[in-house]
């Protein structure tokens, strides 16, 4: 009798486990979508498409890109924040997500609690450049002139509140420069202003400046991140200058899921992204967009987002940038 009861209990338990497994389909169970808060063809879009292509192969499901530009990335972020938290809808997160936390009076989502960070994707340099005809041959010369001649240095960037604009504000503050920052509506306008002599220097993403640098129309004085560019090791970083050892600003892209996505799904996504970014072919492909392939743990990405929210909120407040 005991053996019979034991067999019945075992059978019932097995049936229950089978039903539970049936109720929780293996991830992924359908195509994935990466919502990109920028238009097609930019660095973020190209990065997302490259990673998505390899993720699709590894996961055995299509991974499609959904471009949703506009409103400082709010449209795309809100869509993902409210999506089904099953890991099939992801956000291409960026440092712009951190900027928006301090730039907007109110957001339809919480940048930290409504998203589950997955992994960093890549870093790309923010450059400091002057016209080839500029009298400033080095970054140190530029900074020295700005300090010695208050108000005589004009710095061009894209729109107020952009990462480039706020990076220029941070440089102005930490380098003790009294300089005028002039915002333009887009990178082409910034480059035209630099080449036309309307500004002395620009702070801009390195990638779009590369053709101008290669054509000897623009001179690269330095970059704002932690390390010198791998393909131009002679170019210094800002933090090499006296008094600026803590300066470290670079743009980044990452992937995040809706906030209540199960930890097991986030862990699977993280493992797959880490694998994709470790492939030398992918590293080379992203380098072609001037992006340094860089994965992370979910916790490391959360820490990066937290620190950037704190930093950019302080920059916005000190610079007196009006909230939108």
Rosetta blueprint (number, residue, H / E / L):
1 X L
2 X H
3 X H
4 X H
5 X H
6 X H
7 X H
8 X H
9 X H
10 X H
11 X H
12 X H
13 X H
14 X H
15 X H
16 X H
17 X H
18 X H
19 X H
20 X H
21 X H
22 X H
23 X H
24 X L
25 X L
26 X L
27 X L
28 X L
29 X L
30 X L
31 X L
32 X E
33 X E
34 X E
35 X E
36 X E
37 X L
38 X L
39 X L
40 X L
41 X L
42 X L
43 X H
44 X H
45 X H
46 X H
47 X H
48 X H
49 X H
50 X H
51 X H
52 X H
53 X H
54 X H
55 X H
56 X H
57 X H
58 X H
59 X H
60 X L
61 X L
62 X L
63 X E
64 X E
65 X E
66 X E
67 X E
68 X L
69 X L
70 X L
71 X H
72 X H
73 X H
74 X H
75 X H
76 X H
77 X H
78 X H
79 X H
80 X H
81 X H
82 X L
83 X L
84 X L
85 X L
86 X L
87 X L
88 X L
89 X E
90 X E
91 X E
92 X E
93 X E
94 X E
95 X H
96 X H
97 X H
98 X H
99 X H
100 X H
101 X H
102 X H
103 X H
104 X L
105 X L
106 X L
107 X L
108 X L
109 X L
110 X L
111 X L
112 X L
113 X L
114 X L
115 X E
116 X E
117 X E
118 X E
119 X E
120 X E
121 X E
122 X E
123 X E
124 X E
125 X L
126 X E
127 X E
128 X E
129 X E
130 X E
131 X E
132 X L
133 X L
134 X L
135 X L
136 X L
137 X L
138 X L
139 X H
140 X H
141 X H
142 X H
143 X H
144 X H
145 X H
146 X H
147 X H
148 X H
149 X L
150 X L
151 X L
152 X L
153 X L
154 X E
155 X E
156 X E
157 X E
158 X L
159 X L
160 X L
161 X L
162 X L
163 X H
164 X H
165 X H
166 X H
167 X H
168 X H
169 X H
170 X H
171 X H
172 X H
173 X H
174 X H
175 X L
176 X L
177 X L
178 X L
179 X L
180 X E
181 X E
182 X E
183 X E
184 X L
185 X L
186 X L
187 X H
188 X H
189 X H
190 X H
191 X H
192 X H
193 X H
194 X H
195 X H
196 X L
197 X L
198 X L
199 X L
200 X L
201 X E
202 X E
203 X E
204 X E
205 X E
206 X H
207 X H
208 X H
209 X H
210 X H
211 X H
212 X H
213 X H
214 X H
215 X L
216 X L
217 X L
218 X E
219 X E
220 X E
221 X E
222 X E
223 X E
224 X L
225 X L
226 X L
227 X L
228 X L
229 X L
230 X L
231 X L
232 X L
233 X L
234 X L
235 X L
236 X E
237 X E
238 X H
239 X H
240 X H
241 X L
242 X L
243 X L
244 X L
245 X L
246 X L
247 X L
248 X L
249 X L
250 X L
251 X E
252 X E
253 X E
254 X E
255 X E
256 X E
257 X E
258 X E
259 X L
260 X L
261 X L
262 X L
263 X H
264 X H
265 X H
266 X H
267 X H
268 X H
269 X H
270 X H
271 X H
272 X H
273 X H
274 X H
275 X H
276 X H
277 X H
278 X H
279 X L
280 X H
281 X H
282 X H
283 X H
284 X H
285 X H
286 X H
287 X H
288 X L
289 X L
290 X L
291 X L
292 X E
293 X E
294 X L
295 X L
296 X L
297 X L
298 X H
299 X H
300 X H
301 X H
302 X H
303 X H
304 X H
305 X H
306 X H
307 X H
308 X H
309 X H
310 X H
311 X H
312 X H
313 X H
314 X H
315 X H
316 X H
317 X H
318 X H
319 X H
320 X L
321 X L
322 X L
323 X L
324 X L
